[in-house]
Amino acid sequence: MDEIICCPNYYDMGKSLDECLGCKYCFLKNYRHENMIYPDDDKIPVSINMFYGDPMLQLDTTLEILEGLEEREHKGCVVITTKGDFSEFPRRDFNLDVWVGFSTFGINHKIDGGNLETFYHNLELTKEYPYTFFIGFRPIIKGVNDTKEAIDNVIPYAVKYNFPVVCNGLAEKNGWVPRKFLDKIKVMGVNPYRKTSKLLIRYKRG
């Protein structure tokens, strides 16, 4: 029986990039991190290149880590979140519990790089891959994308593809998810996963 539990932290693996997608809201632009040491605990959730540097911008490193986890027979979930073009990712069934999140701002906006078309394209690709998918509706910024337009550009697609939604806000003043977002999500029958810098993961038990 499936159970929804909270995964407050990941074991982060990967390498930071010198340049990323240039999202102006990002608070990790000067943050550098590298960890290519595999976890001792084979059940711990692992995130791949989810700090400064999109997994699709460093695909070789992303695949290297996935292959290393597979070789070590890792049992915990492995999470990749991207706003890049997922079509370059190999159609490969890793012997891992791989979760892929497609990140979107909900609207094309200069501070987000305008990736809405890529987001829709990625959703269409999902039937070609053997992974579990979710939508990362983030970050939600007051007065920018906390609008009906942004909701309508994301939530109906979550319904269409039956994907859960991760709602993230920014730290400090914008670290919140508007009630109208959550109400809209619930009305449309989508499972709302609400955590800032956290993700609720569905683990398969037994």
N, C-alpha and C positions, 0 to 999 in steps of 0.2 A: 504494500500500500504506500502511495506517495505521501510525503509529508513536507510541508513548507517550514523551513527553519531559517533563522537569521545567520548570515555569515558576516560578522562585523569586520573581519580583516582577511586579507589575502597574503600569501607568500608571493611577493613580487619578483618576477624574473625578467631579465632583458637588459637593454641598454638605452640610455637617453640619446636623443639626436641633437646635433648642433642647431638644426632648423627643423621645424615641424610644419603644421598647416597654417600657422600664423593666426590662430584664433585670438582676438584681442581681449577676450574675457579671461584667458588662461592665467592662473596664478603660479604656474610651474615653469615659466619661461627661463628662469635662471637656475632651475634645479637640475642637477645632474646625478644620475644614479646608474650603477651597473651591478648586476648580480647574475652570474651564470653558474652559481652553485646550486645544485638540485637539493630539494628538501629531504631531510631524513625521514619525515613522516609521510608515508604514501597516501594518507587520507586527507591531508591539508589542502584546502582550495588554493589553486595557483592562478595568478594573473600574469599575462604575458604582454610586455611592452605597453602597459596601461598608464605609466607615468608619462613624462614628456617625450612623446614620440609615438605616432600611430602605428599599430602592428602591421598595417599594409604598406607603410613607408619603409619598413625594414623587414620585408617578408622573409629574407634568408635567415635572419636571427629568429624570427617567430617560428619558422619551420624547424630550425635546429633545436629549439627548446621543446617543441611538441614531440619531435622524434626522440629526444633524450628522455622525456617523461614516459613515452611509450615503451622505450627500451627498459626503463626501470619499473614498468608495470604499475604506474601511478594510478591510484583508485579514486582520489578526490577529483572534484570538478576542476576543469581548466577553462579559464574565461578569457576571451578576446573581445575587445570592444573597438570598433572602427567606424570612422566616417569616410574612409576611402573607398575606392572601387574594389569590391570583393571578387570581381570576375577573374582576377589574376590568381586567386587562391586555388590551389590544386583540389580537384574533386576526389579527395582521398578520405577513406574511412579509417581514421586513427582508432586504435584500440584504447580510447580514452573517453571520458565523459566531457566532451567539448561543448561549451556554451559560447555562442557568438552573438554579440550585441551590435546592432546598427544604430549609431548615434545620430541624432538630428536636433536641430534648433527649432524645427517646426515651421520656420519661414526662411526665405533667402534674405540674409541681412549681412551688412558689411563686417560686423564684428564676428561673424561666424564663418565667413568665407562662402556662404551661399551654396550649401551642399544638398538642397532638397531633392534635386533631380537624381543625384547619386543615391540618396536614401531610397527613393522609389525603385531605382534600378536594382539595388541590392535586395530589396524585398522580393522582386521577381526571380532572383537567382536562387532563392532558398530551397526550392523544390529539387534542385540539382545536388544538394549537399546533405550528408547524413548527420547533421549536428542539431542541437537544440538552439533555437533562436529567441531573442528578445529584442525589444526596442528601447533604446536609451534616449528618452525625451529630456534633454539636458543641454546646458543648464537653463532653468526657467528664471528669467530676469524680469523683475517688476518694471512695467512700463515699456517693455521691449517685445517679448514674445509670450506674455501672459494674456493672450488674446483669443477670441473665438476663432479667428483665422488659423492661428497656430494649432489650436485643438483640432480643428476640422482637417488640418493637413496631416495629422498623425493618428488620432484615435480611430477613425474609420478603417484605417489600414491595419491597425492592431486587431480590430474585429474581423476584417477580411481574412487575415492570415492566422488568426487565433494565437497571437504572440502576446506574452505579458509585457507590461510597460514599466520601466524603471524611471521614476521621476526624480531628478536631482536639481537642487538649487545651488547657488554659490555660497561660499562661506560669508560670515559677517552679516550684513544687512539683508542680503538677498538669499540667505539660506532657508528658504521656505518653498512650499508648493501650494499655490492658491487653492482654496476650497473648491472653486468652480471647476478646476481641472479634475480633482478627485471625484466630484459629483458626476461630471460628464463621463468619466471613465467607468464608474460603477453603473450608471444608467445604461451604458452601451455593452455591459457585460464583460468588460476587460478586467483582468486581475491587476490591480494597482500595487506596484511594489514601491513603497515610499521610504527611502532612506537617502540621506545626503552622505556621499562617499561610502555608501554601504549597498549591498545587494542581497536580496532574498533569493536564495537558491533552492530549487526543488531537487531534493535528493531522492533517489529510488532506493527504497528499503526492501530487504529480503529478496 
